[in-house]
Structure formats: structure tokens, C-alpha cells
Amino acid sequence: MQTNPTYTSLVAVGDSFTEGMSDLLPDGTYRGWADLLAARMAARTPGFRYANLAVRGKLIGQIVDEQVDAAAAMGADVITLVGGLNDTLRPQCDMARVRGLLEEAVEKLAPSCKQLVLMRSPGRRGPVLERFRPRMEALFACVDDLAARHGALVVDLYGAPALADPRMWDVDRLHLTAEGHRRVAEAVWQALGYAPEDPDWHAPMPASAPPGWVTRRIADVRFARHHLLPWIGRRLTGRSSGDGRPPKRPELLPYEGPAA
């Protein structure tokens, strides 16, 4: 890792987390940590170029098939790769296959850039995390091993107390809020060697009174109706929220920054 480095380009690879859900902009598009990071890097480097190949709902096999070769061919200074978590949340998950595909992705991407960045994805406190924690931690152990073998950076979001706070997560309970994405951008920024803009990005949010029982039950019903049941329906029919969607920013082009 350099100190105060100069990188001229960034390519982001992954799923909804890297696409930017649920950091919603007024025009209905998503911003997210990768756009925020690219904007910071572009402010330091004239002509900075950025591509974001992420598509919501993608499994690691789809990321390898649809994004990895394209990212490797771009010759960017920095590539970020976050994938595999959607696989761990499926009822049936072959972790050996997930590890093999992640290794294939890293082996292609690491030699194609100056710095590959991997992540231990954040996890929201609650029953869903507890149910899938063993798979997630197996995935992150693989990430750590691959990073050590291929000289990649690992940004540990899973170990950040702030990002486990339910207040950092959108009503769908799967995606970070705008504040969560801001903190992730800061974490990656610092991992790349830039001077901190928020040294305490990982610090827990101030304590607040928990919502009452009635408020929690209403939120649970809305969550089930608007998010959980549609998610189950897609699983049962073999569909994905990303079906037919193009990459967010498929070409490595000069970047001025996300919309406000």
C-alpha cells in the first residue's frame, strides 16, 4: 500500500452492494460507495477514469462470467471485487464452488491492475446474520487467504461495529443507507493509502432509544410484504433482480463525480 498514492483509474466489480443500493438519488438511480470513492480519487487526479460493472443480484459465477474478463481487460490501476455473499444467502450453497470461483476471479484480476481490493462485507445485526454467519465467515476466510497469496488489500467491513447497526441499513434489511455507503467509501479510501477524511468511520453511532414493540411489528410487516416475499418469489422461480440489467457504468471513462 502506498501513502497518498496517485491512481488514475478504478474499476468496480460485484453485485448490488457495489452498484450502490440503497443510496438513492433524486432521479431514481443509485450512487453508493464506489461512486463516492471514484469522485474523491477524481478530485485528486485530472482525467481520472472509472467503470462500475456491478449488477444487483449477481452470484459469484455470474460475476466471473460477465464482469471479470471485461474488468481485467481495462488495465485499471485499482480494481475492487466484492462477490459471493448472494451465494451464501441462498438456501442451498456449495461453498467449495464459491471458493473456487472467487479464486478464479482473483487470479485473473490481480495481475491486471496495480492494486486489487477485496472486502469482508458488512453484516447487519439480527437473525439473518446469525443464520448465515458460518457461511459468511467461511467466505471471508477465503478472501483473506486469496489476498495474502495475491497481494490484494482486504477492507474489513464485517468487523466494523458501526456497519452492523440496523440504523445503517435500508428498510429492505439487505442494503446500506447513504450513510453506510459513505463510511464504506471512507474505509476503502484509507485502505488505498489516502489521508483519512473521517478517521472514525468505523465508530458506532450514538446510542438511541430502541423503537417500541408496535413500531417494530409494523416495520416487520412492511418488510415482509415489500421485500421478503418478492425475494422468496424470485428464488422459487429462478429469477434475479438483476435480470436484463446492464452494468452500471460499463466503460472506463473520465469521471467528474456522482450527482448530489
C-alpha positions in Angstrom: 0.0 0.0 0.0 1.3 3.4 -1.0 0.9 6.6 1.2 -1.1 9.4 -0.5 -0.9 7.5 -3.8 -1.8 8.7 -7.3 -4.2 6.3 -9.0 -5.5 7.2 -12.4 -8.4 4.7 -12.8 -10.8 2.5 -10.9 -13.0 -0.5 -12.0 -15.6 -1.8 -9.6 -16.8 -5.4 -9.9 -19.7 -7.0 -8.0 -23.4 -7.1 -7.1 -25.9 -4.7 -5.5 -23.5 -3.7 -2.8 -21.1 -2.2 -5.4 -23.9 -1.0 -7.6 -24.9 1.3 -4.7 -28.2 0.1 -3.5 -29.9 1.7 -1.4 -28.1 5.1 -1.7 -30.9 6.5 -3.8 -30.6 9.7 -5.7 -33.4 12.1 -6.6 -33.5 10.8 -10.2 -34.1 7.3 -9.0 -30.6 6.0 -9.7 -28.2 4.7 -7.1 -24.9 6.3 -6.0 -23.1 4.1 -3.5 -19.6 3.8 -2.1 -17.9 3.1 -5.4 -19.2 6.3 -7.0 -18.2 8.2 -3.9 -14.7 6.7 -3.8 -14.3 7.4 -7.5 -15.3 11.1 -7.0 -12.7 11.5 -4.3 -10.0 9.9 -6.4 -11.0 12.0 -9.5 -10.7 15.2 -7.4 -7.0 14.4 -6.9 -6.2 13.2 -10.4 -7.2 15.1 -13.5 -8.5 12.8 -16.2 -9.3 10.0 -13.7 -11.3 7.2 -15.3 -14.0 5.0 -13.6 -16.1 2.0 -14.6 -18.6 0.1 -12.5 -19.6 -3.3 -13.9 -21.7 -4.3 -10.9 -25.3 -5.5 -11.3 -27.7 -6.3 -8.5 -28.5 -9.9 -7.6 -25.4 -11.4 -9.3 -24.0 -14.6 -7.9 -20.2 -15.2 -7.9 -20.4 -17.4 -11.0 -22.2 -14.7 -12.9 -19.7 -12.1 -11.8 -16.9 -14.3 -13.1 -18.7 -15.0 -16.4 -19.9 -11.5 -17.1 -17.6 -9.0 -15.4 -14.2 -10.3 -14.6 -12.7 -10.7 -18.0 -14.0 -7.2 -19.0 -12.5 -5.7 -15.9 -9.2 -7.4 -16.4 -9.0 -6.1 -20.0 -9.4 -2.5 -18.9 -6.0 -2.2 -17.4 -7.1 -0.1 -14.5 -4.9 1.0 -11.6 -7.3 -0.2 -9.0 -10.0 -3.0 -9.2 -12.4 -3.7 -6.4 -14.0 -7.1 -6.2 -16.9 -7.9 -3.9 -18.9 -11.1 -4.6 -20.1 -14.4 -3.2 -22.4 -13.0 -0.4 -25.5 -13.5 -2.5 -24.5 -17.2 -2.8 -24.2 -17.6 0.9 -27.7 -16.3 1.4 -29.3 -19.0 -0.9 -30.9 -22.0 0.8 -28.5 -24.3 -1.0 -24.9 -23.1 -1.3 -21.9 -25.0 -2.4 -19.1 -23.2 -0.6 -16.4 -25.2 -2.3 -17.7 -23.9 -5.7 -17.9 -20.4 -4.3 -14.3 -20.5 -3.2 -13.2 -21.9 -6.5 -14.9 -19.2 -8.5 -13.6 -16.4 -6.2 -10.1 -17.8 -6.6 -10.6 -17.8 -10.4 -11.7 -14.2 -10.3 -8.7 -13.1 -8.1 -6.2 -15.0 -10.3 -7.5 -13.1 -13.3 -7.8 -9.6 -11.8 -4.7 -9.4 -9.5 -2.2 -9.4 -12.4 -4.2 -7.0 -14.5 -4.1 -4.0 -12.1 -1.7 -2.2 -9.8 -3.9 -2.9 -6.7 -6.7 -5.3 -6.2 -9.1 -4.6 -3.3 -11.2 -7.3 -1.7 -13.7 -6.9 1.2 -15.1 -8.7 4.1 -18.7 -7.5 3.5 -20.7 -5.8 6.3 -23.4 -7.7 8.2 -26.5 -6.3 9.8 -27.1 -7.5 13.4 -30.1 -9.8 13.6 -31.4 -13.3 13.0 -30.5 -13.3 9.3 -26.8 -12.7 10.1 -26.8 -15.3 12.8 -28.3 -17.9 10.5 -25.8 -17.4 7.7 -22.8 -16.3 9.8 -20.8 -19.7 9.3 -21.1 -19.4 5.5 -20.2 -15.7 5.6 -17.1 -16.3 7.7 -16.0 -19.2 5.5 -16.3 -16.8 2.6 -14.2 -14.1 4.4 -11.6 -16.7 5.4 -11.2 -17.4 1.6 -10.9 -13.7 0.9 -8.2 -13.3 3.5 -6.3 -16.3 2.1 -6.5 -15.1 -1.5 -5.4 -11.6 -0.6 -2.4 -12.9 1.2 -1.4 -15.0 -1.8 -2.0 -12.4 -4.5 -1.0 -9.1 -2.8 -4.6 -7.8 -2.6 -5.9 -5.4 0.1 -8.7 -6.5 2.4 -11.1 -3.9 3.7 -12.7 -5.4 6.9 -16.3 -4.1 6.9 -17.6 -7.1 8.7 -15.5 -6.2 11.7 -16.7 -2.6 11.9 -19.2 -2.2 14.7 -20.9 0.8 13.0 -21.9 -1.1 9.9 -23.6 -3.8 12.0 -26.0 -1.2 13.4 -29.5 -1.7 12.0 -29.7 2.1 11.5 -27.1 1.8 8.8 -29.4 -0.4 6.8 -32.3 0.4 4.5 -35.8 -0.9 5.1 -35.1 -3.9 2.9 -32.5 -5.0 5.5 -30.1 -6.1 2.8 -28.5 -2.8 1.6 -26.8 0.0 3.3 -28.2 3.5 3.7 -26.4 6.6 2.2 -24.5 7.0 5.5 -23.4 3.4 5.4 -22.1 3.8 1.8 -20.3 6.9 2.9 -18.5 5.0 5.6 -17.5 2.2 3.2 -16.1 4.7 0.7 -14.0 6.2 3.6 -12.8 2.7 4.6 -11.6 1.9 1.1 -10.1 5.3 0.7 -8.0 4.8 3.7 -7.1 1.2 2.8 -5.7 2.6 -0.5 -3.3 4.8 1.4 -5.1 8.2 1.2 -5.2 10.5 4.2 -8.3 10.0 6.3 -11.2 12.4 5.9 -13.1 10.6 8.6 -10.8 8.7 11.0 -13.7 7.4 13.0 -15.7 5.9 10.1 -15.9 2.6 12.0 -17.0 4.1 15.3 -20.5 3.1 16.5 -23.4 5.5 16.1 -24.6 7.4 19.2 -27.0 5.3 21.3 -30.7 6.0 20.8 -33.8 4.6 22.3 -35.0 1.4 20.5 -38.3 1.6 18.7 -41.3 0.3 20.5 -42.9 -3.1 20.1 -45.7 -1.7 17.8 -43.3 0.2 15.6 -41.1 -2.9 15.2 -44.1 -5.1 14.3 -45.3 -2.6 11.7 -41.8 -2.5 10.2 -41.7 -6.3 10.1 -45.0 -6.5 8.2 -43.9 -3.9 5.7 -40.5 -5.6 5.3 -42.2 -9.0 4.7 -44.7 -7.6 2.2 -42.5 -5.3 0.1 -39.1 -7.1 0.3 -39.1 -10.6 1.8 -42.0 -12.1 -0.1 -40.8 -10.7 -3.5 -37.2 -12.0 -2.7 -38.6 -15.5 -1.9 -40.7 -15.4 -5.1 -37.6 -14.7 -7.2 -35.8 -17.6 -5.5 -38.6 -20.0 -6.2 -38.9 -19.0 -9.9 -35.2 -18.8 -10.6 -35.3 -15.0 -11.3 -33.0 -12.3 -10.1 -33.4 -8.6 -9.5 -30.6 -8.0 -11.9 -32.0 -10.0 -14.9 -31.7 -7.9 -18.0 -29.9 -5.1 -16.4 -26.8 -3.7 -18.0 -23.7 -2.8 -15.9 -23.9 0.5 -14.0 -21.0 2.1 -15.9 -19.7 -0.3 -18.4 -16.9 1.8 -19.9 -13.7 3.1 -18.3 -14.3 6.8 -18.9 -13.3 10.1 -17.3 -15.4 10.7 -14.1 -16.4 14.0 -12.6 -18.4 12.6 -9.7 -21.9 11.4 -8.7 -25.0 13.6 -8.7 -25.6 15.3 -5.4 
